[in-house]
């Protein structure tokens, strides 16, 4: 329930000229199923890879799990009421695959589908556009047991699941995202192993990335067949990648990391090909025998929009000659020895450098690939928050949002067709391998009482939505 002592009221709007966003700009907030829903074994839901991973000793900080999380499954109505108080125009949520299709195959679980039907109906009743993400990292455990994303068949199972969801909710959901951040699923899940399922094989990571994109393409085709009027896209997490110096070695290091972080996905999805230099970089890891004829045509099935998640910038340098290789598994197969450089600029509680101009740069780069409408589908920051006298004055997060929205506006001024912005996150939640130790939310969650307290950033964001823009600086 919301905390009546601190409703997300907004002050009288500053009437000085500021930055106005285009008419109809879609203001939203985002969450993910495993991070907020809880009810992990309720109403027919079966384990996903994140259930297994979080229950494995040593995988998640302090042994935290998503068993209860924010208990959104039982607090749906209250949480949507909070969204309405904030004035959100859209809510981006993900579906727990194993909640609606236990085991990842076969018939739908009616109770699982009913939860998402209730959510969508509640959103629509409050004038909030549902934005459904089909996959946010929580693969049903039986599909992982059968090989996971490195196995080609998982892509086909994802298409079947997509058809199930389109049949169930396509009459009420207009916006669909197939995958959220496939880089994380592939390279953190199967490369470094710091995310579920915790596997550490570079070749598996590359295969997983390819099959995730293949599943995406098949899912787009399934949505088109089931719901021709749907607006379909994919969300990729992108980073500007800069060399630490202008030395040829550092420039090449930046090229390599840019290939794995950005072009590995942008090029197949939007150009129907892998970059030749990336394939060469990965030649010691894989021969790409997992790629079949026709895959790239499927992966590049035309889209209606592209979602961009942006958090920070990478600055990299060439390996130090003669230095011993780091024995830890890497999320950068074939480029494990590239060094990531810190610049001494302010960072969030995640240790991520704050770089708002990088959002402008990233949006302009994606626009170089495509004329499709773009959406910032995640952008936000973790900071240490505390409730004092019923209030959470998160000035650092507020400043982060303000700077990044100004950067988004700069991209619009440069001709980027940016159509919306989703703050990450609506509320504090289970932050993957960090458990409950990192807070990204605009709404504070007391995990013991489940009391929700809108922070200063939430009240500020409500005023941004009301004015469709930012106050003068």
N, C-alpha and C positions, 0 to 999 in steps of 0.2 A: 504494500500500500504506500501511497505517497505520504510524505511527512507534512501534516497540515501547518507545522510551524514555519515552513519555508517553501511556499508554492513558487513556481517559476514565473512570478510576476515580473513585469518589465517597467523600467522607469519611463517617464515622458521622453519621447524621442528627441534627440538633438536635431534641430531643424536646420543646422548649417549645411551648406552643400557638401556632399560627400561623393561616394562612388555608387552608382546605380547599376544593377545587373539587368540583363535583358528581360522584357516582359515574359512571363511564363517560366522563368528560371526555376528549376526544381530543387527546392531546399529539403534536405533529408538528413537522416542519421542511419547508422548501420550497426548490425550485430551479426553473430553467427550462432547456429543452433547449439553446438556442444558448449559454447562459452556461457550461455545464459539459461538454457531450458531446464537443466536438471532432469528429474523424473527419469533417470537413466534406465530403470527396469520396470517402468509403469506402462500399462495399457499395450502390452505386446512389443515394446521396443526391445531390441536385442543389441549386443555390444558392437561398437565400431572399433576401428583401430585406435582411436583416442581413449576409449574405455580401457582397452587392454594395455596401452602404453602408460596411462596415468596410474594404473594399478600395478605396474611393474616397479619394483623397488629401485630407487635412484634415478628414475626418469624425469620426474617433476619435482620442483623445489618443495621441500617439506612434506612430500607425499600427498600433495593436494590432488584432488580428482574433480571431474565435472559431475559427480553423482547428483549434487544438489544445485551447484552453481548459484544463479540468481532466482531459482525456482520460478522462472517465467512460465513454465508449463501450467502452474497452478495460479499464476498472478497475471494472466494475459490481459484481463479487463482493466486492471489497475494500471498496467504498463502502457496500454494504448491510451488510457485517459491522460497519462503524463505526456505522451507524444502530442496529444491534441492540445493540452495546455501550452506546450512549447510552440504550437503552430506549425508543426512539421507538415510539409506538403507530400512527403513520401517517406516510406520506411523500407529499408533494404534488410531483408532477413534471409537466412538460409534454412533449407529443409534437412532434417536428419534422415538420411537415406534409410538407415536401419530402423527408424521409427515407422516409416510408411511402407517399407518393403523388407521385412526381416530376412536376413540372409543374403540380401542383394539380388535375389531372383524370385520369380513366382508371383503369386497374387499379392495384391495390396492388403495392408493391415487397416481395416476400416476405422479403428480407433485413432490410429496415427493420422490418417487423412482427415478425420474429423477435427483434430486439433488445428491443423492448418486451415481448414475451412472456417473454423471459428475465428481464427486470427484474421484472415482476409476479410471476412464479413464485418468484424469489429473495426478494422482499419477503414473500410469503405463507408461504414456508418458514421465515422468521424471525419470524413473528407480527406483521408490520407491514402495516397496511391501506393498499393503494394508493389514492391520490387523483389522478385523471388530469385534467389541464388540456389541453383540446384546442388552445387557441390562446394562445400567449404571445409575440405580436408578430412571428413569423417567417413571413410570407406567402411562398409560393413565388414566385420572381421572374417566371415567365411570367404569373401572375395579375396582378402589378403592371404588367407590360408591357401587359396587356389593359385596364388602367384602375385596378386596385387596389381598395381599399375604397370610393372614391367611385363606383365602378361597381356597379350593382345586381346584376349577375350574380355577383359575388364571394360574395354571401350565399348564393346557390344552390349554388355550388361548395363552400362551407363545410358545408352540409347534407349533400352527397354524401360528403365526407370524414368527417363524423361517423358516417354509416351504416357506412362502411368500418371505422372504429375500433370501433364498437359490435359489429359482427359478429365482429371479431377478438378483442376483449378483454372484451366485456360479460359473459361467463360467469364472469370472475374479478375484475372491477373493479366495485365497488358505487358509489363516489362519483365524480361527473363534474362538472367545471367547464367551461363552454363557453368563455368569454372571460376573460382576465386583463387587468384595467385598460384597458377600451376607451377611456378618456379619453386615455391615453398613445398608444395606437395612432392615434387620430384627430387629436388636437390637437398632439402632439409630432411625429408622423410626417408630417402633411399641413398643419399650420398653421405652427409655428415651424421645422420641418424639422431639429430637433436629433436626432431619431431617424429610423430608416429608415421610409419610403424617402427622406426628406429633401426633401419637397415643401413649398411655402410658399404656400398659397392658402386663405384662410379659408373660402370656400364649399366647397372640396373637403374641408376638415376637418369641417365640419358634415355634409356628405353621407356622409363616411366613418363618422362617429359613428352616424348613422342606420342605415347598412347593416350596420355591426358588430352593432347591436342586432337588426336584422332577421335577420341570420345566426344570432345567438344563438337567437331564437325558433324559426327553422326547425330548428336543431340540437336544441333541446329536443323538438320534435315528432318528429324522426328518432329520438332516443334512446328516447322513449316507445314508438314503434312497434317498434323493434328489441329493446329491453330494458325491458319494463314495470316491472320491479322496481328499476331504477336510481334512485339518489338524485342529482337533477340540480340544479345551481345555477349562478350566475354570480358572478364576483368583481369588485368595483368598488373603486377607490381613492378614498377620501373624506377631506375636510378640514373641520374647523370653520372658518368664515370670520367674522372679527370686524372691525368698523370701527375705525379708529385713534382715533376720537373719536365723540361722540354727535351730531356735526353732521349735518344731513340729507344733505349731499353725501357724507360718508364712509359713512353708513348705506346710501345708494343704491349706492355702489361695492361694498360688501360683498354687497348683494343681487345685483348683476350677476355677481360672481365666484362666488358660491354657486350661481347658476343654471347657469353653465358647468361648474363643477367637480363639482357634486353632483346638482342637480335635473335636468340634461340627461339623466342616466341613471336616477336613482331613479324619477322620475315615469313615464316610458314603461314601464320594466320592471315596476314594482309598482303603478302606477295606470292605465296604458294611455293616457296623455296627456302632451303637452308642456306645461309651465307657460306661461300666456299672457304673463306678463311676459318670459320668456326668448325667446319667439317675437318679441315686440316689440323686444327688445334686438338681435336678429339680423336685423331687417328690412332693414338696410343691407347685409347680407352675403348673404342668401338669402331666397327667397320660399317655401321648403320645397316646391317643385314636385317634388322627388325623392320625397316621401312619397306613397304610393299608398293608395287605399282598402283597408282591411284590414290595413295594416302594423302599426298600433298594437295590434290584437288579437293578431297573431302575436308581436310583441315581448313582450307581457304574458302569454304562455302561462304557466299556473301552474307554480311551482317547488316544490322540496322544501326548499330552503335558500338562504341568501344568504351569500356570502363578502365580508368587509370587509378591505381592506388599509389600514393606518393607519401614517403616519410622522410627521406634523407638523400644525401649524395655520397658516392664512393670516391675516395681519392686513393690511388694505388701507386705502387712503385715496383720496380723489377726486383727479383731475388738478390740477396746479398751473396756475392760470389764466395764460394767456399763454405757457406753456412750449412749446418746440418738441417736436413728436411724435418719438418714437423711431423711426428708420427701419427697425430690425430687424424681421424677420417675427415675428409674435406667436402664441402658443398660446391667446390670449384674443380670438377674433374678435368685433368689435363693441364690445369693452371694452379695446382695446389701451392706452389711456392711463391706466387705473387703476394706482395705485402700490402696490407691495408693501413693507410697512414692517417693519423689523427692530426687535426690542424689547430687545436687549442681554442676552438670556438665553443659557444654554449651547447650543451647537450641536454637531452631529456633523461628521465630516470631509467630509460633503456640503454643509455649511453650513446644514443643516436644523435649525430650532429644536427643542429637546427639550421636549415638552409632553405628559406622560403623562395628565393629566386630560382632554385632548382625545379620548383613546380612549374613555373612559367616555361623554363627550358624544356622540361619533359613534355608538357602539353604541345608546345610548338613542334617538338620532334615527332610526336605521334601524328600531328596534323600533316607533317611532311609525307607520312606514309599513306594517309587516307583523308578523303573529304567527309567521312562519316561524322555524325554528331559524337562528341566526346562528353563523358561525365567523370568527375572526380568521385569515384565510388568509395574511397577511404582516404582520410587524411586526419591525423590527430597525434596526440602526444601523451605519454605517461609522465606524471609527476607525483610526488609524495603529497597526499591530501589528508586533511584531518577536519573533523566536524568540531566547530567551536561555537557554542551557544546556538546550535541548530543551523549553522551556516558553514559553507565550504567556500572559502575565498581563493579560488584557484587562478590567481592572476597570471601565472606563467602559461597555463593552458589557454586562457583567454587571449593573451598576447600572441601565442602560436597560431591560433585560429585566425586572428585578425591579420597577421602578416601573410599567411598563406592565402587567405581570401583576396587580399590585395594583389598577390602574385597571380591568382586565377583571373582576376579582372584585367591585369596587364596582358595575359594571354588572349583574352577576348578582344582587347583593343588591338592586338596584333593580328586579328583575323581568325583566331582559333574558334571553331564552332562548339564552344563549351556550353552545355545545356543544363547542367545541374551539379550539385555538390552535396556529398554525404559525409557528415562528420563521423569520425570514429573516436569514441563509440557512444551510443546512446547512454549506456550505463557501465559502471565498473563490472568486470566479469573475470572468468577464468582465463588468464593470459597464457594459455598453452604451457610450455615447459616451465614458465615462471609461476604457474599456479595463481594464487590470489595476492601475490606480492607486488604486482604492478597494476596501476589504475589508469585507464585511458578514458573513463567515462565522463560525460557531462553531468551525469546523475550519480551521486555517491551511493554505494550499496553497503550497508552493514550486513556482513555475511552471517552473523549470528541471529540478528532479528529480522533481516530482510527489509528493513526500513530503507526507503529511497529518499534521498535528499538532493534536490537540484542544486548544482554548484553555481557559482557566479558565471561560469562560462555558459551554462544552460540559459540563464536569464539574458545574458548578452546575446546569445545566438537567437533567442526568441525575438529580440529587438531587430536583429539583422533581417530575419525572415519578414517581420512586419513592414520594414522599410524597403525590402528587396534591395538592400545595399548596406554600405558601411558609412559611418559618420566621418566627417572631416577629421583629419589628423591635426 
